[in-house]
Amino acid sequence: MKKQNKNTIGTFKRIISLFITLVTIMSIFSVSYVSSYAENVATVDQVASTGDDNVDNIDITQNLSYELRYDDCFNISDIAQGYVLYKTVDEKITSYKVSKGKALSSFDKNLVEKTNHNDNEYYASAVGKGSLILVTQKDYDLLISGKAKSTVEAIKVDLTVTPAPLTMVLMLGQSNVEGYCSANTGYHPEDSVVCEYGQVYSSYPPAKTTNGRKVSGISNISAGTKDNAKDHIVGALGGGNAISISGKELLYTPYSLTQYGQGKTGPDSAFAYEWHRLTNDKVWVVNCAYGGTTIGTWIEGGNSYERALAIYNCAAETYDAEINSGHYTKAKVLGIWLQGESNRTSTVEVYSTAFEKCINLLMGNMHLDKLGVIIPRGVKSGLQNTWQDLVLTSPRIVQPYFTDSKDYENLYMISRVNELWGTDSGVAEYFSDKYPDGYFTYPLRSNSTLVLPTTVAQVHNDIHYAQVAHNENGIDSARNMNDVFDNEDSEVLVSVLREDGSFLDTDSYNTLLSKPFVLGFRYTLPQKSKNYRIVTDDKYLQYNAKAATFTPVNSGTTYIKVVDSFNVPIYSLTVYIDNYNLYRPKITDVTNTATGSKITWSAVDGADYYRVFVKSGSKWKSLATTQNTYYTHENLTSGKEYTYTVRCLSKDKKNYTSSYYKEGFTNCFLSAPKLRDTVNTTKGVVVKFKEVEGAKRYRVYVKTASSKSWQELGETTKTSYTHKTAESNTKYTYTVRCISADGEKLQSVYDKKGITKVFYSAPKITNGSAQYNKVSIEWEKVEGVTYYRVFKKDGDKWKRLADTKSLSFTDNNATIGKENCYTVRCLSDSKKSYISSYYSDNFVANIPLLETPYIKSATSTNNGVKLTWDKVDGASYYRVFKKTSSGWKAIKTTSKTSFTDSGAVRGKKYTYTVRCVSGDKNYYTSKYDKKGCTHKFV
């Protein structure tokens, strides 16, 4: 029985062993199955658990929770100031490793790992849950060394890491989107926008080695082709990975656009920065552009397209692997297109056909959610610093047609901001409006020297942009692309470009029956353009939207309107269609001259003569017939408005060959301001002139003997102006002319001779002293001046004291007990006229009263009553008073300190007092003893 029992037990053990083996085989098979499946799609149903919550010598005193997204960086100090990470406890990891563009079957190893940037900085290296054990640095050192003698207090942080939404952006087109820079500014990757590490990734296979090195700042980077694309695309995102799909180490790392990279020229970083800021998506920018390419290379079979497709396919491999691994979730796949400068001579038909093929291929084969277009430039000639940069070349006509069309619902114009940079004033206005505080609001590297541009040359000086312009194109594109998805309701304004690139700055357009014309409609929010359409009256105008061409079919007055989806007009242009042979002459300017108003108009091809008219009441009155494109209307009244128009005449002057502008051109004639006088003041030279009837504003000009031309001095609405920066002993000549109220237009001529003045500054008293009845003053030398006149204030008037060549003067008769106010003025050499102003409060000396003299003794003598008193410092004379029934009566003025009243009568009492008197005996310099000294003469 026992043996049977033993056999039974043995059999049972063998069955158990066999079962364990079977389970093990099944487990191996299961892992093998997952492995083969995870090569394409890594399941996230399985989890890996590591570690436990049992930590020796640790006492958890506080529990916190913290959430991150995959590859987010964080500093322990941001969670708990003064703490460091002692241990991580990975409870559950749900994401898989990615390598060489593939999701593997093995789970990520750790939930967080340390970066190599900062001792206390970590990043989320897996998706899942776990906890962090934080201790102080002191306790950490004790725990690591094994010297902790007691339980250490710690903070436990419950950590959750979730997948991050990831947007992939493909940069497509030619050199300006690849990142080439204007020759006059050079390549400055350090001037690109700085993106946040762990939030933005970048890939850049250079189209050409030479330019690629400039764009990336990496001296040994090599070109990327369709055949070696795997060498240039990272095989896994996150964690500082810089290994390509092919297993090679990347010179241009995915972190080049962040604060830990060297940057890259072009719009890449600006778009990524702004997209992340607006959406909080993580962004991967893949630059597939090819500098200098035409649209023909961007269709099937073309090198640019085939290369870009190969780069995309490699990037998509890593992108999909990262999403399937559980690291990221798919957000958007976007394309940014900037191309057309190389096709500026192409016809509309050729470019349109190729562009349509191109966008269909890009959006279809690259699976783009949206394709955004940055409008190219006209770049037809010169330095591109005028409106000619906006010439409506075929790309600039065709691209807006497709982006505005509802037939291409995922194609949008996302930036036309570069059209504002055609002139210096346009550049200065754009950047001052956008950055009113005077500095860029996006982050830059410490070695960047980027400043706000004020000229075209700082933005572009050839076909390429400076980096500052790349930044703006990128930021503006990201904002408008985000608006495409948000579809917010915003007001849109319309401006119109002529074919030559100039803006149509009127609400009317003149054309002939036989002349088709091109107009480009520009929307302030270009991504909203699909909400609008252009309508015309087919009886007068036929519109070819793809070519932006309007063809007149009948003469008369008609319209071109831009309407919204409810057919409500947001813009209307009146069009005059003439059946004459020639266009109507358009007055371009009316300039006031010394004798009248000079009218100038644009030349009309084929015109033999022009007839000029002025409006008289409701009718037009003929002024002159001329072959010139200008005429001066003379003998006009200042302040009166005149309206002019011009019409073409036949060679025999009998028939009109054009219509005319019925509204005319109105101008107010203003005569030159008459100069009256110039006056030297303490603030400078005051220029005075007579008021001009009808003038709203004046501009004052100045020149010196050394200058050959008039320089603007300032503007005023008054009839005087002070030249505050005038320098002493300098001869100035002034003149004045009328300008428009806004200061933009000159409205009169000026007195070419001007009015001249030598400016002498008012002498300024720099030092002074007062002692008793004497005041001394000193003043600054005024260059060119020989004589000075010194004055002292006497009531409300100035009293002349002396003329002198010296720079000092002493007043020996200063008033004690009162304010003594002095000033100095420059005199001509003849001393007959003043050549400077003066300071009304130049120097004031307040001399205090002398001590009051007191009679110390009164004695009867044979000669009378003898009075004595102490000497008072500073006193020149003393005046003795005797009290009478009517008050104090002066009886003696003396320089001595005693006096005998010989007129006293014996047996009578007398009261006396004494007061100090000035040297000229004209005023008192002290108070007196009002009680006085009483004595009976015996």
Residue, then its C-alpha position, 0 to 999 in steps of 0.5 A: m500500500k505504501k509502495q503503491n502510494k509512493n508510485t502514485i505520488g511519483t506519477f503525480k510529480r511526473i504529471i506536474s513536471l510534464f504540465i510545467t514543461l507544457v506551460t513553458i513550451m506554450s509560453i515560449f510559443s506565445v512569446s514567439y508569436v508576439s515577437s513575429y506580430a510585433e515586428n509590424v504592430a506591437t501589442v500593448d495588451q501585455v505588460a511588463s512589471t519590474g521592481d516592487d514597493n518594498v524599499d529598505n530603510i525608507d519611511i514614506t512621509q508624503n505621497l504625490s502624483y505626477e503625469l508626463r507624456y512620453d519623452d517629456c523631460f523633467n527636473i526632480s526639483d520641479i516636483a520637490q525642491g531640494y530632493v533627488l531621485y533615490k529609486t524608481v519602482d516600475e509598476k507597469i510598462t505598456s510600451y515597446k522598444v523601437s529600433k531602426g524604424k521597427a517596433l520590437s516585441s520587448f517592452d521598454k526597460n525603464l519608465v524614466e531615465k536620466t538625461n545627460h544634460n543635468d544631474n537632476e534631469y530625467y525623461a519619460s522613457a516608457v509609457g506606463k505607471g510607476s513611482l519615484i522615491l525622492v530623498t534629500q541629497k544628504d540622505y541619498d549619500l548615506l543610503i548609497s554609502g550604506k551609512a544610514k543608521s536609521t530610517v530615512e524619510a522620503i517622498k513617493v511620487d506616483l507617476t503616470v506616463t501617457p502616449a504623446p500626440l505627434t504631428m509630422v511636418l514635411m517641408l516641401g519645395q525649393s531653396n527658401v523652405e530648405g533653408y537657404c539664406s540671403a547672400n548679404t546676411g549669410y547663414h546663421p543657424e543660431d538665429s533660428v527659433v529655439c524649440e523645447y527639448g523632448q517636444v520637437y524633433s527634426s530630420y534634414p537630408p541636405a539636397k546638396t552637400t555644400n548648401g547643406r553644410k551652410v544650412s545645418g552648420i555641420s561641416n561634414i554633413s553629406a547629401g541625402t538622396k532617394d537611395n540613401a534616405k535611410d541614412h538620414i532618417v532617425g530610426a526611433l524618436g525620444g531619449g536622445n536617439a541619434i541612430s538612423i534607420s540604417g543603423k548609422e549615427l546621425l550628424y544632424t540629430p533629431y534634437s538640432l532645433t532644441q536648446y541642446g542643438q546647433g539650430k538650422t536655417g529655414p522655417d523648420s524650427a519656427f513652424a515647430y515651435e509655434w505648432h507645439r505652442l498652439t496645439n501642445d503636440k510633439v512635432w517632427v519636422v522632416n525637410c524634403a525640400y530641394g533648392g533651385t528646383t522647378i515644378g517639373t521636378w516635383i511630379e512623378g518621375g522627377n528627381s525632387y518628387e522621387r527623393a522627397l517620397a523616399i525620405y517620407n517613406c523612411a520617416a513614415e516607417t519610424y512614425d508608424a513604428e513609434i505610434n504602434s509601440g505605444h509611445y505616441t498617438k497620431a496627431k497630424v501629418l502636414g505638408i508645407w510647400l514653398q516653391g515657384e521662384s524658379n518658375r517665374t517665367s513659366t506660363v500659367e498653363v504649364y505651371s498650373t498643369a504641373f502644380e495640380k499633378c504635384i499636389n495630388l501626388l504629395m497629398g495622396n502618396m504622403h497621406l497628408d491631412k493638410l498641405g499648406v502653401i507659403i506664397p512665393r515671391g516674384v523676384k523679377s529683377g534687382l535687389q527685390n526691394t520694391w513692389q516688383d517683388l510681388v509681380l504676379t508670376s504664374p506660380r503667384i497666380v496659380q497657387p492662390y487659385f488652387t488654395d482658394s478652390k473648394d475642389y481642394e479641401n485640404l489645400y490651403m494658403i497659410s502665409r502671405v506675410n512675406e508680401l509685406w516686406g517689399t519696401d523699407s517702410g513695409v519692413a519697419e512697420y511689420f516688425s514694429d507692429k508685431y514686436p512693439d516692445g522692441y524684441f522678439t517674443y520667441p526664444l533665441r540662443s545666447n549667441s544669436t545677434l538677431v535684431l528687429p529689421t528696419t530695411v528690406a536688405q535685413v530681410h532679403n536681398d536676393i531670391h532668398y530670405a534672411q533667417v529672421a524672415h524664415n522665422e516669420n514665415g514659419i510662425d505665420s504658417a503654423r498659426n494659419m494652419n492651426d486656424v484651418f483646423d480651428n476654423e474660427d470666425s474672423e474678419v477678413l480684409v481684401s487687397v488687390l495686386r496688379e499684374d506688375g506687383s503694385f497694389l491697387d490703392t483705389d476702389s476703381y479700375n480703368t480698362l479698354l474693351s480690347k484689353p484683358f487684365v490680371l488682378g490678384f486678390r489677397y486676403t488678410l487671413p489666407q487660410k479663410s480664402k475658401n469661404y470667398r469667391i469672385v463674381t462679375d457681371d458676365k455682360y461686361l467681364q468674363y473671369n478666368a479664375k485659374a489665370a486670374t484674368f478678366t476679359p472685357v466684353n462690353s463697354g460701360t461701368t461694372y464691378i468685380k466683387v468678393v462675396d462670402s458663402f452667403n453672397v454678401p460682398i466683403y469687397s467691391l471694385t468699380v470697373y470702367i470699360d471704355n470703347y475708345n482706342l486708348y486708356r484714360p490718362k490717370i493723374t498721378d500727382v499735383t504738386n504746388t509750385a511757386t507760380g501754381s500747381k503742376i499736374t502730372w499724369s501717366a503716359v498713355d501708349g499711342a496718345d498724340y496729345y493730352r487735354v487738361f481740364v479744371k472743374s468750374g462749378s459742375k462743368w469741366k473747363s479746358l486749360a491746355t493741350t500738350q504733348n507732355t505728361y505734365y502741365t502747370h496751372e498758374n495764378l491760383t488762390s492760396g487755400k483754394e481747392y482745384t479739381y483736374t482731369v486729363r483726356c487723350l486727343s487725336k493728332d489733329k486735335k479734333n477728336y478725343t481718343s480716350s475717356y476721362y476720370k470723371e471724379g478728377f484729382t483734387n488739390c488745394f493750392l498753397s503758397a510758400p510760407k512767408l518768413r517774418d523773423t528769427v529771435n534768439t531765446t534761452k531755448g534756441v532760435v525761434v523761427k516766425f512765419k506768416e500763416v498760409e490760408g488752408a495749410k494744416r501743418y508746416r515743416v521747418y528746414v535749416k542749413t548752416a554755412s558748411s551744409k549745402s542742402w536743407q535738412e528737416l528740422g521739425e514740424t508744427t501746426k503753429t506759425s513759429y518753431t523753436h530750433k532747440t538744438a541750435e549751437s551758440n556762435t553758429k549761423y543758421t538759415y531757415t525756411v518753411r513749407c506747407i505739408s499735409a496734416d499727416g505729414e506725408k505730402l509736401q504741399s507748397v514750395y519754400d523761400k529758397k533764400g530763407i532767413t538767416k540768424v546767428f545764434y548766441s546762447a543767453p549768458k548763464i550765471t554760474n557762480g555768485s556770492a553775497q556779503y552785506n551790501k555787496v554781490s558778485i556774479e560770474w557767467e559763462k563765456v559765450e563764443g563770439v561775444t565781446y560785450y555783456r550787459v548786466f541788469k538788476k531787477d527793480g520791481d517788475k523791470w530790469k535796471r541796467l547796471a554796467d556794460t563789460k567785457s569781463l565775465s564777472f561783475t560786483d554790485n557794491n550797492a546790493t539791497i540788504g534784507k531784500e532779494n537782489c536778482y541779476t541777469v546778463r545779456c550779450l551785446s553787439d560790438s557796437k553795444k547798440s543792440y542785443i544779440s542774445s536773450y537772457y534768463s529771467d531768474n538767472f541769479v538771486a541773492n538774498i542778503p539778510l539784515l544786519e544786527t539791530p543796534y541797541i543804545k547801551s548808554a545815555t548820559s547828560t553832558n555839558n553839550g547835551v545828551k550823549l548816546t553810545w552803542d556797539k559797532v555792528d559788523g557790516a554797517s556803513y552808517y547809523r541813523v539816530f532817531k528821537k521820538t516826538s509826538s508824531g513818531w520817530k524823527a531822524i536827527k543824525t546820520t553818522s559812521k561813528t558809534s556815538f552821538t550827542d544831542s545838543g538840542a536837548v533841554r535840561g529837565k526833560k525826558y527824551t527817548y532815542t533809537v538807532r538804525c543801520v543805513s546803507g553806504d549810499k544812505n538811501y536804505y536801511t540795512s537793519k531793524y531798530d529798537k522800537k522801545g528805544c532808550t529813555h533819558k532825563f537830561v539834567 
